[in-house]
């Protein structure tokens, strides 16, 4: 298990990469779960777009996700819903980052059975939601990620 502010998988975060490497290479796990949570403080801070000192550098990754989907997110007037949608988009983005890591890429090249899943936890009611983001080989990634993003958008038709 690896935890950090805003549930980010950054390719320069060696601690995160060591955890993934150990799980995949040594423990031979078959499932990696990226699990975010609604009401994430890091996501809320990133949406505020205020100076937050050193943590702002870390949250920059979340701001990039926001900018990618700003047309959709800015159309949401309810701040809780807006935060929830960015929490979901963040999980999807972090699943993609895990899948793009050299660790998972090499495991798939060696035909290791490993699937990366995206889930989100609702702190207020204790329910865990499967975002239907499960990638078990390189060729699936774009289709699965795009399907997940479309699901987050719901009926709204905005580009990503």
C-alpha atoms as a printed R data frame, in Angstrom:
    type eleno elety resid chain resno       x       y       z
1   ATOM     1    CA   UNK     A     1   0.000   0.000   0.000
2   ATOM     2    CA   UNK     A     2   1.194   3.478  -0.854
3   ATOM     3    CA   UNK     A     3  -0.538   6.680   0.170
4   ATOM     4    CA   UNK     A     4   0.184  10.312  -0.528
5   ATOM     5    CA   UNK     A     5  -1.567  13.660  -0.803
6   ATOM     6    CA   UNK     A     6  -4.213  13.557  -3.557
7   ATOM     7    CA   UNK     A     7  -3.485   9.930  -4.500
8   ATOM     8    CA   UNK     A     8  -0.971  10.866  -7.205
9   ATOM     9    CA   UNK     A     9   1.230   8.451  -9.140
10  ATOM    10    CA   UNK     A    10   4.064  10.640 -10.353
11  ATOM    11    CA   UNK     A    11   6.922   9.137 -12.333
12  ATOM    12    CA   UNK     A    12   9.477  10.988 -10.213
13  ATOM    13    CA   UNK     A    13   8.052   9.719  -6.908
14  ATOM    14    CA   UNK     A    14  10.539   6.970  -6.215
15  ATOM    15    CA   UNK     A    15   8.777   5.822  -3.053
16  ATOM    16    CA   UNK     A    16   5.601   5.151  -5.044
17  ATOM    17    CA   UNK     A    17   7.559   3.426  -7.800
18  ATOM    18    CA   UNK     A    18   9.441   1.244  -5.303
19  ATOM    19    CA   UNK     A    19   6.138   0.113  -3.798
20  ATOM    20    CA   UNK     A    20   4.785  -0.786  -7.248
21  ATOM    21    CA   UNK     A    21   8.065  -2.483  -8.210
22  ATOM    22    CA   UNK     A    22   8.101  -4.602  -5.048
23  ATOM    23    CA   UNK     A    23   4.438  -5.577  -5.470
24  ATOM    24    CA   UNK     A    24   4.809  -6.499  -9.138
25  ATOM    25    CA   UNK     A    25   8.309  -7.981  -9.276
26  ATOM    26    CA   UNK     A    26   8.691  -9.626  -5.873
27  ATOM    27    CA   UNK     A    27   5.171 -10.293  -4.596
28  ATOM    28    CA   UNK     A    28   3.802 -10.983  -8.108
29  ATOM    29    CA   UNK     A    29   0.491  -9.288  -7.310
30  ATOM    30    CA   UNK     A    30  -2.185  -9.738  -9.932
31  ATOM    31    CA   UNK     A    31  -4.140  -6.600  -9.101
32  ATOM    32    CA   UNK     A    32  -3.120  -3.021  -8.419
33  ATOM    33    CA   UNK     A    33  -5.921  -0.822  -7.137
34  ATOM    34    CA   UNK     A    34  -5.788   2.937  -7.411
35  ATOM    35    CA   UNK     A    35  -8.337   4.053  -4.839
36  ATOM    36    CA   UNK     A    36  -9.169   7.704  -4.364
37  ATOM    37    CA   UNK     A    37 -11.882   9.165  -2.188
38  ATOM    38    CA   UNK     A    38 -14.604  11.745  -2.577
39  ATOM    39    CA   UNK     A    39 -14.037  14.995  -0.724
40  ATOM    40    CA   UNK     A    40 -10.255  14.712  -1.149
41  ATOM    41    CA   UNK     A    41  -8.567  17.724   0.447
42  ATOM    42    CA   UNK     A    42  -5.817  17.762  -2.178
43  ATOM    43    CA   UNK     A    43  -8.400  17.913  -4.958
44  ATOM    44    CA   UNK     A    44 -10.236  20.733  -3.170
45  ATOM    45    CA   UNK     A    45  -7.002  22.684  -2.796
46  ATOM    46    CA   UNK     A    46  -6.119  22.174  -6.456
47  ATOM    47    CA   UNK     A    47  -9.529  23.521  -7.505
48  ATOM    48    CA   UNK     A    48  -8.994  26.681  -5.453
49  ATOM    49    CA   UNK     A    49  -5.992  27.646  -7.582
50  ATOM    50    CA   UNK     A    50  -4.396  29.566  -4.709
51  ATOM    51    CA   UNK     A    51  -0.787  29.647  -3.648
52  ATOM    52    CA   UNK     A    52  -0.184  26.810  -1.203
53  ATOM    53    CA   UNK     A    53   3.554  26.979  -0.767
54  ATOM    54    CA   UNK     A    54   5.575  23.859  -1.444
55  ATOM    55    CA   UNK     A    55   2.498  21.568  -1.630
56  ATOM    56    CA   UNK     A    56   1.400  23.607  -4.651
57  ATOM    57    CA   UNK     A    57   4.175  21.944  -6.653
58  ATOM    58    CA   UNK     A    58   2.708  18.539  -5.858
59  ATOM    59    CA   UNK     A    59  -0.864  19.652  -6.556
60  ATOM    60    CA   UNK     A    60   0.271  20.983  -9.947
61  ATOM    61    CA   UNK     A    61  -0.354  17.471 -11.273
62  ATOM    62    CA   UNK     A    62  -4.004  17.793 -10.264
63  ATOM    63    CA   UNK     A    63  -4.217  21.265 -11.787
64  ATOM    64    CA   UNK     A    64  -3.076  19.723 -15.078
65  ATOM    65    CA   UNK     A    65  -5.942  17.225 -14.903
66  ATOM    66    CA   UNK     A    66  -8.305  20.109 -14.169
67  ATOM    67    CA   UNK     A    67  -6.995  22.113 -17.164
68  ATOM    68    CA   UNK     A    68  -7.422  19.123 -19.467
69  ATOM    69    CA   UNK     A    69 -11.087  18.842 -18.457
70  ATOM    70    CA   UNK     A    70 -11.808  22.473 -17.502
71  ATOM    71    CA   UNK     A    71 -14.620  22.958 -20.015
72  ATOM    72    CA   UNK     A    72 -16.534  20.106 -18.428
73  ATOM    73    CA   UNK     A    73 -15.597  20.888 -14.831
74  ATOM    74    CA   UNK     A    74 -16.314  24.620 -15.138
75  ATOM    75    CA   UNK     A    75 -19.832  23.796 -16.322
76  ATOM    76    CA   UNK     A    76 -20.569  22.266 -12.898
77  ATOM    77    CA   UNK     A    77 -21.969  24.843 -10.484
78  ATOM    78    CA   UNK     A    78 -22.213  22.653  -7.362
79  ATOM    79    CA   UNK     A    79 -18.770  22.725  -5.682
80  ATOM    80    CA   UNK     A    80 -19.211  19.258  -4.144
81  ATOM    81    CA   UNK     A    81 -20.134  17.705  -7.487
82  ATOM    82    CA   UNK     A    82 -17.242  19.516  -9.158
83  ATOM    83    CA   UNK     A    83 -14.816  18.158  -6.557
84  ATOM    84    CA   UNK     A    84 -16.291  14.656  -6.883
85  ATOM    85    CA   UNK     A    85 -15.905  14.654 -10.666
86  ATOM    86    CA   UNK     A    86 -12.279  15.804 -10.385
87  ATOM    87    CA   UNK     A    87 -11.686  13.077  -7.776
88  ATOM    88    CA   UNK     A    88 -12.936  10.511 -10.319
89  ATOM    89    CA   UNK     A    89 -10.893  12.022 -13.161
90  ATOM    90    CA   UNK     A    90  -7.861  11.941 -10.877
91  ATOM    91    CA   UNK     A    91  -8.284   8.216 -10.187
92  ATOM    92    CA   UNK     A    92  -8.585   7.576 -13.932
93  ATOM    93    CA   UNK     A    93  -5.440   9.620 -14.595
94  ATOM    94    CA   UNK     A    94  -3.502   7.786 -11.895
95  ATOM    95    CA   UNK     A    95  -4.569   4.394 -13.285
96  ATOM    96    CA   UNK     A    96  -3.146   5.568 -16.587
97  ATOM    97    CA   UNK     A    97   0.092   6.636 -14.857
98  ATOM    98    CA   UNK     A    98   0.451   3.229 -13.196
99  ATOM    99    CA   UNK     A    99  -0.163   1.522 -16.536
100 ATOM   100    CA   UNK     A   100   2.424   3.726 -18.235
101 ATOM   101    CA   UNK     A   101   5.069   3.035 -15.601
102 ATOM   102    CA   UNK     A   102   8.045   1.045 -16.838
103 ATOM   103    CA   UNK     A   103   7.283  -1.478 -14.099
104 ATOM   104    CA   UNK     A   104   3.830  -2.410 -15.373
105 ATOM   105    CA   UNK     A   105   4.872  -2.064 -19.012
106 ATOM   106    CA   UNK     A   106   7.696  -4.556 -18.488
107 ATOM   107    CA   UNK     A   107   5.414  -6.933 -16.576
108 ATOM   108    CA   UNK     A   108   2.955  -6.921 -19.461
109 ATOM   109    CA   UNK     A   109   5.778  -7.432 -21.982
110 ATOM   110    CA   UNK     A   110   6.752 -10.536 -19.981
111 ATOM   111    CA   UNK     A   111   3.086 -11.618 -20.063
112 ATOM   112    CA   UNK     A   112   2.712 -11.283 -16.305
113 ATOM   113    CA   UNK     A   113  -0.926 -11.442 -15.257
114 ATOM   114    CA   UNK     A   114  -1.555  -8.004 -13.759
115 ATOM   115    CA   UNK     A   115  -4.594  -5.724 -13.878
116 ATOM   116    CA   UNK     A   116  -4.761  -2.110 -12.742
117 ATOM   117    CA   UNK     A   117  -8.155  -1.011 -11.371
118 ATOM   118    CA   UNK     A   118  -9.661   2.385 -10.516
119 ATOM   119    CA   UNK     A   119 -11.931   2.669  -7.491
120 ATOM   120    CA   UNK     A   120 -13.217   5.524  -5.369
121 ATOM   121    CA   UNK     A   121 -14.322   5.511  -1.755
122 ATOM   122    CA   UNK     A   122 -17.183   7.571  -0.365
123 ATOM   123    CA   UNK     A   123 -16.185   8.635   3.137
124 ATOM   124    CA   UNK     A   124 -19.701   9.845   4.003
125 ATOM   125    CA   UNK     A   125 -21.462   6.499   3.433
126 ATOM   126    CA   UNK     A   126 -18.599   3.976   3.417
127 ATOM   127    CA   UNK     A   127 -19.340   2.733  -0.096
128 ATOM   128    CA   UNK     A   128 -16.620   1.750  -2.510
129 ATOM   129    CA   UNK     A   129 -17.342   2.440  -6.188
130 ATOM   130    CA   UNK     A   130 -15.664   0.586  -9.025
131 ATOM   131    CA   UNK     A   131 -15.134   3.184 -11.770
132 ATOM   132    CA   UNK     A   132 -15.043   0.345 -14.328
133 ATOM   133    CA   UNK     A   133 -11.438   1.205 -15.107
134 ATOM   134    CA   UNK     A   134  -9.561  -2.074 -15.289
135 ATOM   135    CA   UNK     A   135  -6.585  -2.449 -17.609
136 ATOM   136    CA   UNK     A   136  -4.802  -5.761 -17.993
137 ATOM   137    CA   UNK     A   137  -2.677  -5.114 -21.076
138 ATOM   138    CA   UNK     A   138  -1.193  -2.213 -22.993
139 ATOM   139    CA   UNK     A   139  -3.597  -2.473 -25.929
140 ATOM   140    CA   UNK     A   140  -6.632  -1.897 -23.674
141 ATOM   141    CA   UNK     A   141  -5.449   1.241 -21.946
142 ATOM   142    CA   UNK     A   142  -6.703   4.007 -24.252
143 ATOM   143    CA   UNK     A   143 -10.118   2.432 -24.765
144 ATOM   144    CA   UNK     A   144 -10.666   1.768 -21.058
145 ATOM   145    CA   UNK     A   145  -9.444   5.219 -19.993
146 ATOM   146    CA   UNK     A   146 -11.599   6.972 -22.599
147 ATOM   147    CA   UNK     A   147 -14.641   4.940 -21.546
148 ATOM   148    CA   UNK     A   148 -14.031   5.942 -17.930
149 ATOM   149    CA   UNK     A   149 -13.716   9.624 -18.776
150 ATOM   150    CA   UNK     A   150 -16.930   9.450 -20.815
151 ATOM   151    CA   UNK     A   151 -18.684   7.842 -17.837
152 ATOM   152    CA   UNK     A   152 -17.555  10.690 -15.557
153 ATOM   153    CA   UNK     A   153 -18.892  13.245 -18.034
154 ATOM   154    CA   UNK     A   154 -22.280  11.550 -18.013
155 ATOM   155    CA   UNK     A   155 -24.723  13.197 -20.383
156 ATOM   156    CA   UNK     A   156 -22.465  16.189 -21.000
157 ATOM   157    CA   UNK     A   157 -20.595  16.092 -24.266
158 ATOM   158    CA   UNK     A   158 -17.293  17.878 -23.724
159 ATOM   159    CA   UNK     A   159 -13.931  16.980 -25.156
160 ATOM   160    CA   UNK     A   160 -11.075  15.718 -23.054
